[in-house]
Amino acid sequence: MTGVSLDKKSVSLVVGETETLQATVTPDNADNKSITYSSSDATIASVTPKAGKITAIKEGNVDITVTTEDGNKTDVSKVAVKAESGE
């Protein structure tokens, strides 16, 4: 395995919105393509560990990291969460 990359390097969300990240593991013929997503602060934005679905919880900035099971290769998407409009 040579690495992993996310389709979005940065995401902007409003509290309550969701976005799903897509990760690509290289090479295409890697034996183990298992990955895990994590949030640097799950009180601001959470992410499902396998599907990569981000949920914006409160205003702030977090890093969503995808990590390969094989080799611990990583990539990061920076997420900016803004308060609901009108607040």
C-alpha positions as CSV (number, residue, x, y, z in Angstrom):
1,M,0.0,0.0,0.0
2,T,1.4,3.4,-0.9
3,G,-1.2,5.7,0.6
4,V,-4.7,7.1,1.0
5,S,-6.3,10.4,-0.2
6,L,-9.5,12.2,0.5
7,D,-11.7,13.7,-2.2
8,K,-12.1,17.0,-0.3
9,K,-9.1,18.7,1.5
10,S,-11.5,21.3,3.1
11,V,-15.2,21.3,3.9
12,S,-17.4,24.2,5.2
13,L,-20.6,23.2,7.0
14,V,-23.4,24.9,8.9
15,V,-24.4,23.4,12.3
16,G,-26.7,20.5,11.6
17,E,-25.4,19.8,8.1
18,T,-23.7,16.6,6.9
19,E,-21.1,15.8,4.3
20,T,-19.6,12.5,3.3
21,L,-15.9,12.2,2.5
22,Q,-14.6,9.6,0.0
23,A,-11.2,8.0,0.5
24,T,-9.1,6.4,-2.3
25,V,-6.6,3.8,-1.2
26,T,-3.6,3.3,-3.6
27,P,-2.5,1.2,-5.3
28,D,-5.8,-0.1,-6.7
29,N,-4.7,-3.7,-6.1
30,A,-3.9,-3.2,-2.4
31,D,-4.7,-6.3,-0.4
32,N,-6.1,-4.5,2.6
33,K,-8.2,-1.3,1.8
34,S,-9.7,-1.0,5.3
35,I,-9.8,2.6,6.6
36,T,-11.0,4.4,9.6
37,Y,-12.1,8.1,9.9
38,S,-11.7,10.1,13.1
39,S,-12.4,13.7,14.2
40,S,-9.9,15.9,16.1
41,D,-12.9,17.2,18.2
42,A,-16.1,15.2,18.1
43,T,-17.9,18.0,20.0
44,I,-17.6,20.3,16.9
45,A,-18.0,17.7,14.2
46,S,-18.4,13.9,14.4
47,V,-17.6,11.4,11.7
48,T,-18.7,7.9,11.2
49,P,-15.6,5.6,11.5
50,K,-16.2,3.6,8.3
51,A,-18.5,5.6,6.1
52,G,-16.8,9.0,6.5
53,K,-20.1,10.9,7.1
54,I,-19.4,14.2,8.9
55,T,-22.1,15.8,11.1
56,A,-21.6,19.5,12.1
57,I,-22.5,19.9,15.8
58,K,-21.2,23.3,16.9
59,E,-19.2,26.2,15.5
60,G,-15.5,25.7,15.2
61,N,-12.7,24.0,13.2
62,V,-11.7,20.3,13.2
63,D,-9.5,18.0,11.2
64,I,-11.1,14.8,9.9
65,T,-8.4,12.2,9.4
66,V,-8.6,9.0,7.4
67,T,-6.1,6.2,8.4
68,T,-5.4,3.0,6.6
69,E,-5.4,-0.2,8.6
70,D,-2.4,-1.5,6.6
71,G,0.6,0.8,7.1
72,N,-1.2,3.6,9.0
73,K,-1.2,6.0,6.0
74,T,-3.2,9.2,6.6
75,D,-4.9,12.1,4.9
76,V,-6.7,15.1,6.5
77,S,-9.6,17.2,5.5
78,K,-10.1,20.5,7.4
79,V,-13.7,21.2,8.4
80,A,-15.0,24.6,9.3
81,V,-18.4,24.6,11.0
82,K,-20.3,27.9,11.1
83,A,-23.3,28.7,13.3
84,E,-26.7,28.5,11.8
85,S,-27.5,31.5,9.6
86,G,-29.4,34.3,11.3
87,E,-27.7,33.7,14.7
